[in-house]
Amino acid sequence: MTPASSPRARPVVVLREVVDDDLPVFFAHMSDPESVRVAAFAAEDPADRVRFDTLPQALKEQGRPHRPGSVPRAT
């Protein structure tokens, strides 16, 4: 049995910068009613896309990168 196929192998996660194409997915997750229900912290109005877009736009204007998102490593 190789280390990658052993029962104790842990998944590998690689971080990358967030790109604009990620934002609709993040918004969908953030505004999902079940996600809002179980979240410790939620936006005042999770359906407010304009307000959601404010932070990434402000970071771009300041020349700061988006926060990293996690994606599974290709196998």
N, C-alpha and C positions, 0 to 999 in steps of 0.2 A: 504494500500500500504506500503510495507516495504521500508526502506531506500535504499536498493540495487536496488529495482525496480522503485524507484521514477524517474520522468523525469529529475531531476537535479542531479542524481547520477553521479559521475565522475569515469572513469575507473581507476583501480588500476594497477600500473606498479611496478614490482619488479626488482631490479638490481642484476646482478650476474657477476662473473668474466667471461671474454671472454675465451673460450677454442679454441684449434686449429681447431676443426670442424666448428667453426663460420667463420673462415677467408675466405673460398671460397664464402660465402654469402656476406660478407662485400666487397670483391673484385668485385663481380658481381654488387653490388649496386654502388660502386665507379666508375666502368668502363662503366656503362650503358650510352649510348649516350645522352639520355634525361636528366639523372641526371647530367651529365657533363655540358650540355647546360644551365641548370638552377642554377647550383651551384655558390655560391659567390667565392669559392676557389676550384680549381681542381688541380690534379697532372699534372705535365708537360706532362707526357705520361700516361694517365689513363689505358692503356692496358699493362703496364709494370708490370707484376706479380712479377718479381724478385725484383724490387725496392719496391713494395708494401710489400713484405715479410720481408724487411730489418728491419723495426721498431719492429714488434713482436719478431723477432729473437734476436735483440739487447736487448730488455727488458728481455727476458728469460736468456740471458747470464749474465745480470747484477743482476739476481735474483729478478727483479721487476715484479709485476703482470701486466697482460694486463689491459687495461682500461675496466671499466664495460660496458656491453651491456644491453639493455633493452629487456625484454621478458614479454609478458602478463602473469598475474597470472592465474593459473588454477582455473576454477570455478567448 
